[in-house]
Amino acid sequence: MNPDDPLLQILACPLDKGPLHLVVHEEERLGDSGADAARAPESLYNPRLHRRYPIVDGIPQLLPSSGEQVTEDEHVKLSALLRKSDS
């Protein structure tokens, strides 16, 4: 999914109906075999609820049950990525 994709403007979190942010996990794209390697290379993130929704084969998985709660440490990392991509 492209950060400029107009679809991102209309996608909303299934729980709070707020906007979601595209997160591209560069380490997975580069083939890192770390503990998070099973995670999709892209996801949609809701910083208000600290929930991440995977994008599988280009399709956002936006069922409430498909989202995963992230830890506080992961939230800090994702928030930093979002700030970096906004600038």
C-alpha positions in Angstrom: 0.0 0.0 0.0 1.3 3.5 -0.9 1.3 6.3 1.7 -0.4 8.5 -0.8 -3.2 6.0 -1.5 -6.6 7.7 -1.3 -7.9 4.6 0.4 -6.0 5.6 3.5 -8.1 8.7 3.8 -11.3 6.7 4.2 -10.1 3.7 6.2 -11.0 3.8 9.9 -10.4 1.8 13.0 -13.2 -0.7 13.5 -13.2 0.0 17.2 -13.1 3.8 17.6 -13.8 4.8 14.0 -10.8 7.1 14.0 -8.1 7.4 11.4 -5.4 4.8 10.9 -1.7 5.4 10.0 0.3 3.3 7.5 3.4 1.8 9.0 6.0 0.2 6.7 8.3 -2.1 8.6 11.5 -1.7 6.7 13.4 -4.4 8.7 11.0 -7.1 7.5 11.2 -5.9 3.9 15.0 -6.3 4.1 14.6 -9.9 5.3 15.5 -9.5 9.0 14.8 -12.8 10.7 14.2 -11.3 14.1 11.4 -12.1 16.5 8.9 -9.9 14.6 9.6 -11.5 11.2 6.2 -13.1 11.1 4.6 -9.7 11.2 3.3 -8.3 7.9 5.7 -5.8 6.2 3.0 -3.2 6.3 0.3 -2.5 8.9 -2.3 0.1 9.8 -1.8 1.6 13.3 -4.2 3.3 15.7 -2.1 5.2 18.2 -5.1 6.1 20.3 -5.9 2.5 21.2 -2.3 1.1 20.6 -3.7 -1.4 18.1 -2.1 -2.6 14.8 -4.0 -4.1 11.9 -2.0 -6.2 9.4 -2.1 -5.7 5.6 -2.1 -9.1 3.9 -1.5 -9.3 0.2 -2.3 -5.6 -0.1 -5.7 -6.0 1.8 -6.1 -4.3 5.2 -7.4 -6.7 7.7 -9.8 -4.5 9.7 -11.9 -6.9 11.7 -11.7 -6.1 15.4 -10.3 -9.6 16.0 -7.5 -9.2 13.5 -6.0 -6.2 15.3 -3.3 -6.8 17.9 -2.6 -4.7 21.0 1.0 -3.4 21.0 3.2 -3.0 24.0 4.1 0.4 25.3 7.7 0.0 23.9 6.3 -0.9 20.5 3.9 2.1 20.7 6.9 4.4 21.3 8.7 3.0 18.3 5.6 3.2 16.0 4.9 6.8 17.2 8.5 7.7 16.3 8.1 6.1 12.9 4.9 8.1 12.3 6.5 11.4 13.3 9.5 10.6 11.1 7.3 9.9 8.1 5.2 13.0 8.6 8.3 15.3 8.4 
